[in-house]
Amino acid sequence: MDPRLRTLLAAQEGVLSTADAAPLAMDVNVLERCCRRRELVRVRRGAYVDAALYAAATYERRYRLVTKAVLRSRRKDAASHHAALILAGVPTFGVDLAMIDVASAVTATRRHSGVRMHPHPSYFVYRGMWLSVPLPLALVQVAAATGLVAGVCSIDHALWRGWCTEQELKTVALSLPSPRAQDAAFRAIRKADPAAESVGESRTRLLLTDLGFRCRSQVWLDTDKGPARVDLLVDDVVIVEFDGLVKYDGAEGREALAREKLRESALVRLGFEVERVVWSDLANPAALARRIRAARARALSRRAR
């Protein structure tokens, strides 16, 4: 690859457009030759990504690269909806990573070649060199467009991080274009919990609530081994820990596993039952409900004895 082109890619976080390359006297033919040599990946007309970065990236990281490349090729547009959240580093759940959302100079929402264009909101912000709608607006946009679960999972994280406030979300929700969108946003705001520390915890809480259980997030309990904080306390008797499948390899891993078992035993001695939940469990709500009900029955029976 031409050294000047490589420098340009480095300056722009691995993406460029045909307009970016023009001052280097490199037209679309030069860029397409780079694609054939597998130095660049063309992700959309006029938008390119460094091929090495693209190949090494996770699915979400690729989405971020493609979003940035699209924004370089559409200089007057700004990232919106989940594209804005991912640029801002907010975790998402259940969003369409095949679609790039942008705020554009259109009068009504329309789609073209994997880009969904929405009418401009009143103002934008910069995230590095990228134009984006403000974070509170992107959060309520996702809640309105993608649904309650997607909205709550991202809103929880933003509130937990202190990146926005509930009042900011409520204020910007009123700027959404229809009463139906505003109602959807307010439902997600009411369901949000700033104590949740991960998308997995948020999704588990929402599912258990839908199944009829009462949940409290990040509860501190006093055990004979000292204070212990649990992910979710369900019906005040069952502790649910969302397990990100931490590996317990090596000496340090075995020590961590031993500490976790001692902590769990201390919680059981207090009269609680502990259930560990992984992503695959959330795909079978009926089975999870049976597990929680059985754990609740065991805990209540033990307390009665």
Secondary structure, DSSP 8 states (H G I E B T S, - for coil): --HHHHHHHHHTTTEEEHHHHGGGT--HHHHHHHHHTTSEEEEETTEEEEHHHHHH--HHHHHHHHHHHHHHHSTT-EE-HHHHHHHTT---SS--TT-EEEEES-SS-EEETTEEEEE--S--EEETTEEE--HHHHHHHHHHHH-HHHHHHHHHHHHHHTSS-HHHHHHHHTTSSSHHHHHHHHHHHHH--TT--SHHHHHHHHHHHHTT--EEEEEEEEETTEEEEEEEEETTTEEEEE-------HHHHHHHHHHHHHHHHHHHHTT-EEEEE-HHHHT-HHHHHHHHHHHHHHHHHHHH-
